[in-house]
Amino acid sequence: MSPLLEVRGLRVNFLTDRGIARAVDGVSFSIESGRTLGVVGESGCGKSVTSRAILRLVDPPGWIESGEILFAGRERREDLVKLPANGRRMRAIRGGEIAMIFQEPMTALNPVFTIGDQTVEALRLHRSMPAAEARERAVAAFASVGIPAPEQRFREYPHQLSGGMRQRAMIAMAMICNPQLLIADEPTTALDVTIQAQVLDLMNEMRQQFDGSILFITHDLGVIAGMADDVIVMYRGKVVESAPVRDLFRQPRHPYTRGLLRSAPSLVKGNREKLEAIEGTVPQPTEHIRGCAFAPRCAHVMPRCRETVPALAGGEQHRAACFLHHDETEEMYDAV
């Protein structure tokens, strides 16, 4: 059985004043039906651009250079890269079969339309539902995501809702057409810790109800631990490690992944242990690097790391793009 979504060798570029920025550079991954894939990495590593490419929302001066985005939709399995970005089929997929929760709902929601009107529009567009039925469905969706007084909120504008309520409204909009795949692009970044926990619990509940898949993008490893079944770690436009979530936290293989884990606060470590930082900075996407992009920051760098880009290799489930991994022993990592 083929995956619900399979991305193969995706490359997305942007034309800038400094040259061509390779925002996504040969990314490959897949998402099985009913599972959540977490995408983690520092800001600027290509997470959000990857998600927007899936929905064909990369606007000029950006473009998809190459790759395949194979989606097993309700009609057939097709390559989304080959579909016209604003064509009829892509518009049917976008919002109907693949929905997205954006990082900041205040910029994603239209300020001149009520929350209810924007939700009803999705139903009428993708489900050809009469206005009265769509309104009833939208109010029920607001109630299902924990929005108080849903009838009143239906008539309100985005600026009249709190950040947590706007995010709940975005979830309701995304889920109302029962999509097969939900893309969540850092949906809790702008929320306080309490509201963040509520939103994450809500998303888990919704996934179980609609029995779909989630592509969850975040820089927060703690969120990944609680949300994801599988994880890919991105660095400067590439996937440097992929694994089931438990394997990634128990035995991270790539030095960058280990650095991320060591730099994250932990209740187990206690507040006396100093957090470690990853030395250096992420190279600019316009900068040409001959070998491994992480080599200038890596404590385990070898001569071949500066000459050749390591492939994503290893077992079927846990793979890492690191030459050290190919000869990996725990002693080699623990020595540093």
C-alpha positions as CSV (number, residue, x, y, z in Angstrom):
1,M,0.0,0.0,0.0
2,S,1.4,3.4,-1.0
3,P,1.8,6.2,1.5
4,L,-0.8,9.0,1.7
5,L,1.9,11.5,0.8
6,E,5.4,10.9,-0.7
7,V,7.8,13.7,-1.4
8,R,10.8,12.8,-3.5
9,G,13.8,15.0,-4.2
10,L,11.9,18.3,-3.7
11,R,13.9,21.4,-4.5
12,V,12.5,24.9,-4.0
13,N,14.5,28.0,-4.9
14,F,14.1,31.8,-4.4
15,L,15.7,34.5,-6.4
16,T,17.3,37.1,-4.1
17,D,19.6,40.1,-4.5
18,R,22.5,37.9,-3.4
19,G,21.7,35.1,-5.9
20,I,19.6,32.0,-5.8
21,A,18.6,30.8,-2.3
22,R,18.1,27.0,-2.1
23,A,15.4,26.9,0.5
24,V,14.6,23.2,0.0
25,D,17.4,21.1,-1.4
26,G,16.5,17.6,-2.3
27,V,14.0,16.8,0.5
28,S,12.4,13.3,0.6
29,F,9.9,11.8,3.1
30,S,6.6,10.0,3.3
31,I,3.5,10.0,5.5
32,E,1.4,7.0,6.1
33,S,-2.3,7.2,6.6
34,G,-3.3,7.7,10.2
35,R,0.2,8.8,11.4
36,T,1.7,12.2,12.4
37,L,5.1,13.2,10.9
38,G,7.0,15.8,12.8
39,V,9.3,18.2,11.0
40,V,11.8,19.9,13.3
41,G,14.7,22.3,12.8
42,E,15.9,25.8,13.3
43,S,14.2,28.8,11.8
44,G,15.1,29.1,8.1
45,C,15.9,25.4,7.6
46,G,13.1,25.0,5.0
47,K,10.2,23.6,7.1
48,S,7.5,26.1,6.1
49,V,8.6,26.3,2.5
50,T,8.3,22.5,2.2
51,S,4.7,22.7,3.5
52,R,3.8,25.5,1.2
53,A,5.3,23.6,-1.8
54,I,3.0,20.7,-1.0
55,L,0.0,23.0,-1.4
56,R,1.6,24.7,-4.4
57,L,1.6,28.0,-2.5
58,V,5.2,29.0,-3.4
59,D,4.8,32.4,-5.1
60,P,7.4,34.3,-7.1
61,P,10.3,35.0,-6.7
62,G,10.2,31.4,-5.5
63,W,9.7,28.3,-7.7
64,I,9.8,24.5,-7.5
65,E,12.9,23.5,-9.4
66,S,12.4,19.7,-9.3
67,G,11.0,16.8,-7.4
68,E,7.7,14.9,-7.0
69,I,4.9,15.3,-4.5
70,L,2.8,12.2,-4.8
71,F,-0.6,12.4,-3.1
72,A,-3.0,9.5,-2.8
73,G,-6.1,11.7,-3.0
74,R,-9.8,10.7,-3.0
75,E,-9.8,10.5,-6.8
76,R,-6.4,9.0,-7.6
77,R,-2.7,9.1,-6.8
78,E,-1.1,12.0,-8.6
79,D,2.0,14.2,-8.6
80,L,1.0,17.7,-7.3
81,V,4.0,19.3,-8.9
82,K,2.6,18.6,-12.3
83,L,-0.8,20.2,-11.5
84,P,-1.3,23.9,-12.3
85,A,-1.0,25.7,-9.0
86,N,-4.3,27.6,-9.6
87,G,-6.0,24.9,-11.6
88,R,-9.4,23.4,-10.8
89,R,-7.9,20.1,-9.4
90,M,-5.3,21.8,-7.2
91,R,-8.0,24.1,-5.8
92,A,-10.1,21.1,-5.0
93,I,-7.2,19.4,-3.1
94,R,-6.2,22.6,-1.3
95,G,-8.6,22.9,1.7
96,G,-10.7,19.9,0.7
97,E,-8.2,17.0,0.8
98,I,-5.2,18.7,2.2
99,A,-5.8,21.5,4.8
100,M,-3.4,23.8,6.6
101,I,-3.2,25.5,9.9
102,F,-0.9,28.5,9.6
103,Q,1.6,29.8,12.2
104,E,-0.2,33.1,12.8
105,P,-3.9,33.0,12.4
106,M,-4.3,36.8,12.5
107,T,-2.4,37.0,9.2
108,A,-4.0,33.9,7.7
109,L,-7.6,35.0,8.4
110,N,-9.3,37.7,6.3
111,P,-9.9,40.7,8.6
112,V,-12.9,42.0,6.6
113,F,-15.0,38.8,6.8
114,T,-16.5,37.2,9.9
115,I,-15.1,33.9,11.2
116,G,-18.4,32.2,10.2
117,D,-18.3,33.5,6.7
118,Q,-14.8,32.2,6.1
119,T,-15.7,28.8,7.5
120,V,-18.9,28.5,5.5
121,E,-17.0,29.4,2.3
122,A,-14.9,26.3,2.6
123,L,-18.0,24.1,2.9
124,R,-19.7,25.7,0.0
125,L,-16.6,25.6,-2.2
126,H,-15.5,22.0,-1.5
127,R,-18.8,20.3,-0.5
128,S,-21.4,22.3,-2.5
129,M,-23.4,22.6,0.7
130,P,-26.5,24.9,1.0
131,A,-25.9,28.1,3.0
132,A,-28.2,27.1,5.9
133,E,-26.7,23.6,6.3
134,A,-23.2,25.0,6.0
135,R,-23.9,27.6,8.7
136,E,-25.2,24.8,11.1
137,R,-22.2,22.7,10.3
138,A,-19.8,25.6,11.0
139,V,-21.4,26.4,14.4
140,A,-21.1,22.8,15.4
141,A,-17.4,22.7,14.3
142,F,-16.7,25.8,16.5
143,A,-18.4,24.0,19.4
144,S,-16.4,20.8,18.8
145,V,-13.0,22.7,19.1
146,G,-14.0,24.3,22.4
147,I,-15.0,27.8,21.2
148,P,-17.5,29.2,23.8
149,A,-20.8,30.7,22.6
150,P,-20.2,29.4,19.0
151,E,-23.3,31.2,17.6
152,Q,-21.8,34.5,18.8
153,R,-18.3,33.8,17.5
154,F,-19.8,32.8,14.1
155,R,-20.7,36.5,13.7
156,E,-17.5,38.0,15.0
157,Y,-14.4,39.2,13.1
158,P,-10.8,37.8,13.7
159,H,-9.7,40.9,15.7
160,Q,-12.6,40.2,18.2
161,L,-11.1,36.8,19.2
162,S,-8.2,36.1,21.5
163,G,-5.1,34.3,20.0
164,G,-6.2,31.0,21.4
165,M,-9.7,31.4,20.0
166,R,-8.4,32.4,16.6
167,Q,-6.2,29.3,16.5
168,R,-9.2,27.1,17.5
169,A,-11.2,28.7,14.7
170,M,-8.4,27.9,12.3
171,I,-8.4,24.3,13.4
172,A,-12.2,24.2,12.9
173,M,-11.9,25.6,9.4
174,A,-9.1,23.2,8.5
175,M,-11.0,20.2,9.8
176,I,-14.5,21.0,8.6
177,C,-14.1,19.3,5.2
178,N,-12.6,16.2,6.8
179,P,-9.2,16.4,4.9
180,Q,-7.0,13.4,4.5
181,L,-3.9,15.3,5.4
182,L,-3.6,18.2,7.9
183,I,-0.5,20.4,7.7
184,A,0.1,22.4,10.9
185,D,2.9,25.0,10.5
186,E,4.0,25.9,14.1
187,P,0.4,26.3,15.2
188,T,1.2,27.0,18.8
189,T,4.2,29.4,18.5
190,A,2.2,32.6,19.4
191,L,0.3,31.0,22.3
192,D,1.1,30.8,26.0
193,V,1.9,27.4,27.5
194,T,-1.5,26.6,28.8
195,I,-3.3,27.4,25.6
196,Q,-0.6,25.6,23.7
197,A,-1.3,22.4,25.6
198,Q,-5.0,22.7,25.0
199,V,-4.5,23.2,21.2
200,L,-2.2,20.2,21.0
201,D,-4.7,18.0,22.9
202,L,-7.4,19.2,20.5
203,M,-5.4,18.4,17.4
204,N,-4.7,14.9,18.7
205,E,-8.4,14.4,19.4
206,M,-9.3,15.6,15.9
207,R,-6.8,13.3,14.2
208,Q,-8.4,10.3,15.9
209,Q,-11.9,11.5,14.9
210,F,-11.2,12.1,11.2
211,D,-8.6,9.2,11.0
212,G,-6.3,11.3,8.8
213,S,-2.6,12.2,8.8
214,I,-0.8,15.2,10.1
215,L,2.4,16.9,9.0
216,F,3.4,18.9,12.1
217,I,6.1,21.5,11.7
218,T,7.8,23.0,14.8
219,H,11.1,24.0,16.3
220,D,10.0,22.7,19.7
221,L,11.3,19.2,20.4
222,G,9.0,18.9,23.4
223,V,6.0,19.3,21.2
224,I,7.4,16.8,18.7
225,A,7.7,14.2,21.6
226,G,4.0,14.5,22.4
227,M,2.6,14.8,18.9
228,A,4.6,12.8,16.4
229,D,4.8,9.2,15.4
230,D,7.8,9.8,13.1
231,V,10.2,12.7,12.8
232,I,12.5,14.2,10.2
233,V,15.1,16.8,11.2
234,M,16.0,19.5,8.7
235,Y,19.1,21.6,8.4
236,R,19.7,24.2,5.7
237,G,17.1,22.8,3.3
238,K,18.0,19.1,3.7
239,V,16.8,16.2,5.8
240,V,19.7,15.1,8.0
241,E,17.9,12.5,10.1
242,S,14.6,10.6,10.0
243,A,13.3,8.1,12.6
244,P,10.4,7.0,14.7
245,V,10.0,9.5,17.4
246,R,11.1,7.2,20.3
247,D,14.3,6.2,18.4
248,L,15.1,9.8,17.7
249,F,15.0,10.8,21.3
250,R,16.7,7.6,22.6
251,Q,19.5,7.3,20.1
252,P,19.9,10.4,17.9
253,R,22.5,9.7,15.3
254,H,23.2,13.0,13.5
255,P,25.4,15.5,15.5
256,Y,22.9,18.3,14.7
257,T,20.1,16.3,16.2
258,R,22.2,15.6,19.3
259,G,23.0,19.3,19.5
260,L,19.3,20.2,19.4
261,L,18.5,17.7,22.2
262,R,21.3,18.9,24.4
263,S,20.3,22.6,24.0
264,A,16.7,21.9,25.1
265,P,15.7,22.3,28.7
266,S,14.7,19.2,30.6
267,L,12.9,18.5,33.8
268,V,15.0,15.3,34.2
269,K,18.3,17.2,34.0
270,G,17.2,19.7,36.6
271,N,17.8,23.4,36.6
272,R,21.5,23.2,37.7
273,E,22.7,21.7,34.5
274,K,23.9,24.2,31.9
275,L,22.3,24.0,28.5
276,E,24.7,23.4,25.6
277,A,24.7,25.6,22.5
278,I,25.5,24.6,19.0
279,E,28.5,26.6,18.0
280,G,28.4,28.8,14.9
281,T,25.5,29.9,12.7
282,V,23.5,28.3,9.9
283,P,25.1,29.1,6.5
284,Q,23.1,31.5,4.3
285,P,20.9,29.7,1.7
286,T,22.7,31.5,-1.1
287,E,26.1,30.4,0.1
288,H,27.7,27.5,-1.9
289,I,29.0,24.7,0.3
290,R,30.9,21.9,-1.2
291,G,30.4,19.2,1.4
292,C,28.1,18.7,4.4
293,A,26.4,22.0,5.4
294,F,26.8,21.2,9.1
295,A,30.6,20.6,8.8
296,P,31.6,24.2,9.9
297,R,29.7,23.7,13.2
298,C,30.3,20.0,13.8
299,A,32.7,18.8,16.5
300,H,33.2,15.5,14.7
301,V,34.0,16.9,11.3
302,M,36.4,14.9,9.0
303,P,38.1,15.8,5.8
304,R,35.6,14.0,3.6
305,C,32.8,16.0,5.3
306,R,34.1,19.2,3.6
307,E,34.3,17.5,0.2
308,T,31.2,15.3,-0.2
309,V,27.6,15.7,0.8
310,P,26.6,12.6,2.9
311,A,23.6,10.6,1.8
312,L,20.7,9.9,4.1
313,A,21.6,6.3,5.0
314,G,21.1,3.6,7.6
315,G,18.2,1.2,8.3
316,E,14.7,1.3,6.8
317,Q,13.3,3.3,9.7
318,H,16.2,5.3,11.2
319,R,18.5,7.1,8.8
320,A,21.0,9.9,9.1
321,A,23.0,12.0,6.6
322,C,26.3,11.7,8.4
323,F,29.6,9.9,7.5
324,L,30.2,9.4,11.2
325,H,27.0,7.5,11.5
326,H,28.2,4.9,9.0
327,D,30.9,4.0,11.4
328,E,29.1,5.1,14.5
329,T,29.9,3.9,18.0
330,E,28.5,5.4,21.2
331,E,32.1,6.0,22.4
332,M,32.8,8.3,19.5
333,Y,29.9,10.6,20.5
334,D,30.4,10.4,24.3
335,A,34.1,11.3,24.0
336,V,33.1,15.0,23.3
